[in-house]
């Protein structure tokens, strides 16, 4: 009880509370993802398929070029086939993760609503700089006054959630397979189509 009293009276209590809630939320979200995705055999087989295809593609691209025109064309066709297989597996993995993403989004919205009511109009941190105009709208969201170094709950929670959850995924080994690196919202364009 004495620790709780000390914690609530410190200068950084709101910030530390927010970071603690972010850590707890990240753990809960990763537990949900584990239950719905990572422990299933479908995910494991898709991940191994992506890993094998990306390794095969990497070795095919790093092999020395063959002087014959006929073998060069067949090698290009094989590379295209492996790339296509890799893209399809990555797409399937993204669709497979979608159901967990929906549940995690609901949890995050509920936590954000709770935090918004808890820290409404409160300065939770002081920024050591004045942010860019575009960032000011989020960092100073819902705060009274004109001091742009004041930090709102939304901005600190956003930064904590992104950094903590990403690092937790890497620590637990749940980061995406290396072959699916460009399979995010904005994948790398295919140079062959230009």
C-alpha positions in Angstrom: 0.0 0.0 0.0 2.9 2.3 0.7 4.3 1.7 -2.8 0.9 2.7 -4.3 0.9 5.9 -2.2 4.5 6.7 -3.3 3.6 6.0 -7.0 0.6 8.3 -7.0 2.6 11.2 -5.4 5.6 11.1 -7.8 6.1 13.7 -10.5 5.9 11.1 -13.2 3.0 9.1 -11.9 0.6 9.7 -14.9 3.4 8.8 -17.4 4.4 5.7 -15.5 0.8 4.6 -15.2 0.3 5.0 -18.9 3.5 3.1 -19.7 2.4 0.3 -17.3 -1.0 0.1 -18.9 0.7 0.0 -22.3 2.9 -2.9 -21.2 -0.2 -4.8 -19.8 -2.2 -4.2 -23.0 0.7 -5.4 -25.2 0.9 -8.6 -23.2 -2.8 -9.2 -23.4 -2.9 -8.5 -27.1 0.0 -10.9 -27.7 -1.7 -13.6 -25.6 -4.8 -13.2 -27.7 -2.7 -13.4 -30.9 -1.0 -16.5 -29.5 -4.3 -18.2 -28.8 -5.9 -17.3 -32.1 -2.9 -17.5 -34.4 0.6 -18.5 -33.3 -0.2 -21.9 -31.7 -2.2 -23.2 -34.7 -0.8 -25.7 -37.1 -2.0 -23.6 -40.1 0.1 -20.7 -39.0 3.2 -22.9 -38.4 2.9 -24.5 -41.8 2.4 -21.1 -43.6 5.4 -19.6 -41.7 7.6 -22.6 -42.6 6.5 -22.3 -46.3 7.4 -18.6 -46.3 10.8 -19.3 -44.7 11.6 -22.0 -47.2 10.5 -20.0 -50.2 12.4 -16.9 -49.1 15.6 -19.0 -48.5 15.2 -20.7 -51.9 14.6 -17.3 -53.6 17.7 -15.8 -51.9 19.9 -18.7 -53.0 18.5 -18.6 -56.5 19.3 -14.9 -56.8 22.8 -15.1 -55.4 23.9 -18.0 -57.6 26.3 -17.1 -60.4 24.6 -16.4 -63.7 24.8 -19.1 -66.3 26.1 -17.9 -69.7 23.5 -19.9 -71.8 20.4 -17.8 -72.8 18.2 -20.9 -72.6 19.2 -21.7 -69.0 18.9 -18.0 -68.1 15.3 -17.9 -69.2 14.5 -21.1 -67.3 16.2 -19.7 -64.2 14.1 -16.5 -64.5 10.9 -18.6 -64.8 11.9 -20.5 -61.7 12.5 -17.3 -59.8 9.2 -15.9 -60.9 7.4 -19.1 -59.8 9.1 -19.0 -56.3 8.2 -15.3 -56.0 4.6 -15.9 -56.9 4.4 -18.8 -54.4 6.0 -16.5 -51.7 3.5 -13.7 -52.4 0.5 -16.1 -52.2 1.8 -17.6 -48.9 2.3 -14.1 -47.5 -1.2 -13.1 -48.5 -2.6 -16.2 -46.9 -0.7 -15.5 -43.7 -2.1 -11.9 -43.7 -5.6 -13.1 -44.1 -5.1 -15.7 -41.4 -3.9 -13.0 -39.0 -7.0 -10.8 -39.8 -9.3 -12.5 -37.3 -6.9 -11.9 -34.4 -6.4 -8.3 -35.6 -10.1 -7.6 -35.2 -10.2 -8.9 -31.6 -7.0 -7.0 -30.7 -8.4 -3.8 -32.2 -11.6 -4.2 -30.0 -9.4 -4.6 -26.9 -7.2 -1.6 -27.9 -10.3 0.6 -28.5 -11.7 -0.3 -25.1 -8.4 0.5 -23.3 -8.1 3.7 -25.2 -11.6 4.7 -24.2 -10.8 3.9 -20.6 -7.6 5.9 -20.7 -9.3 8.8 -22.5 -11.8 9.1 -19.6 -9.1 8.7 -17.0 -6.6 11.3 -18.4 -9.0 13.7 -20.1 -7.5 17.2 -20.2 -4.4 16.1 -18.1 -0.8 16.7 -19.2 0.9 13.3 -18.8 4.4 14.3 -20.0 6.5 17.3 -21.1 8.2 17.0 -24.5 11.8 18.4 -24.6 11.0 20.1 -28.0 8.1 21.7 -29.9 6.9 19.0 -32.3 6.1 19.6 -36.0 2.7 21.2 -36.7 1.3 17.8 -38.0 2.4 16.0 -34.8 1.1 18.9 -32.5 -2.5 17.9 -33.3 -2.0 14.5 -31.7 0.6 15.4 -29.0 -1.6 18.3 -27.7 -5.0 16.7 -28.3 -7.6 17.6 -25.7 -5.2 19.7 -23.5 -6.0 23.2 -22.4 -3.5 26.0 -23.0 -1.0 26.9 -25.7 2.2 25.2 -24.4 3.0 22.8 -27.3 5.5 20.9 -25.2 2.6 19.4 -23.1 2.0 15.8 -24.1 -1.5 14.3 -24.0 -2.4 10.7 -23.2 -3.1 9.8 -26.8 0.3 10.7 -28.0 2.2 8.9 -25.2 0.0 5.9 -25.4 0.4 5.7 -29.2 4.2 5.8 -28.9 4.3 3.3 -26.0 2.0 0.9 -27.7 3.9 0.8 -31.0 7.3 0.4 -29.4 6.4 -2.0 -26.6 4.3 -4.3 -28.8 6.8 -4.5 -31.6 9.6 -5.3 -29.2 7.5 -7.8 -27.3 6.7 -9.6 -30.6 10.4 -9.8 -31.4 11.2 -11.0 -27.8 8.6 -13.8 -27.9 9.5 -14.8 -31.5 6.2 -13.7 -33.1 7.7 -11.3 -35.6 6.7 -11.9 -39.2 8.8 -14.3 -41.2 11.6 -12.6 -43.0 10.2 -13.4 -46.5 7.1 -11.4 -45.7 8.9 -8.2 -44.9 7.4 -6.3 -47.9 3.9 -7.6 -47.3 2.6 -4.8 -45.2 0.1 -2.2 -46.1 2.3 -0.8 -48.8 4.4 -3.6 -50.4 7.4 -2.9 -52.5 6.5 -2.5 -56.2 7.5 -5.3 -58.6 10.4 -4.0 -60.8 9.3 -6.3 -63.6 6.0 -4.5 -64.1 7.6 -1.1 -64.9 
